[in-house]
Amino acid sequence: MATALARETGLSDSMICKWTRQYLQGGEAALVNKRKPGNPLAKYARKKELTPTEQLEYKIALLERELLKKDREIVRLKKSIELEKGDAKRR
């Protein structure tokens, strides 16, 4: 049945089987698209030329990404220092 439906719709039979399995396990709610935030820089990568505004938005997005990385590193280092202090007190 999935193969005939795949031929009729142009979709792959594996996709139809996946959707069928999801529906049988979770009903219509299981078929709702659960979109992930994705990469905010992807919309700029697809364009050949960026407008001056888009260039600035792209730079801001890059800087925000770098800032988040630095924030995560700070948190990781603080936890590491706390663990070292805790180990030193136990000795």
N, C-alpha and C positions, 0 to 999 in steps of 0.2 A: 504494500500500500504506500509506503514512504517513497519507494522508487517511482511509482506512477505519479504521485503528487509532485515529486521533485522534477520529473520531466514536464509536467503541466505548468509548474510555476517558475521553473528555471533556477530553483534553489537546490542546494546539495541535499542528498538524502540524509547525510549525517546531521545536518542542521535541523531537518525536520524531525529526525529521531531524538535529537537533544531537546527540542521544544516539547515534543510529546512526553518524554520522560519527566521534564520539569513540570509540565501541566499535571501529569498523573500523581506526582509527589506533592505538589504544593498548590494546585489549582491555578486560577487566573493570576493570583498575586505573584506566583513564581515566574510569570512571564513578563512582569513589569520590568522595564529597563532600569537597571541600577547604575546610573552613570557615575563614573568616577571623575573627580575634578580635572584630571589630565594635566598636561604640561602647558602652562600659560605662555610659554615661548613658542609653541608649535605654530600658532597663527602667524607669527612673523617669519618663521622658517619657510613656509610655503610660498611666500611672495618673492618675486624677483627683485622688485624695487620697493623700498619703504618711503613713505612721505616723511617729511621732517618730524611731524608729530609722532608717527609710528616709530621712527628711529629713537626718539626720546622715551617713548613708552617701553620700547625694547630694552634700552639701557636701564631704565628704572626697574624693570622686571629682573634683569640680570643682577642688579645691585641688591634687590630684595632677596633673591635666592641666595646670594653670597652672605648676606646678613643673617639669614636663617641658619645657614651652615655654621657660621661663627657662633651664633647663640647656642646651637646644639653642642658645639665643641666646648664652650664655656661650662655648660651644665655637666657635660661628661667629665671635664677636668675637676670641677668642684666636687663631684661625687667621688672621684679618685682620691682627691686630697682628704676628704672626710673618712674614707676607708683606711687610708694610710694613718691618719691620726688615731682612728679607733684601734688599729693593730698596734700602734706604738704604746697606747695606754694599757693594753693587755699584757705587754711584756714586762 
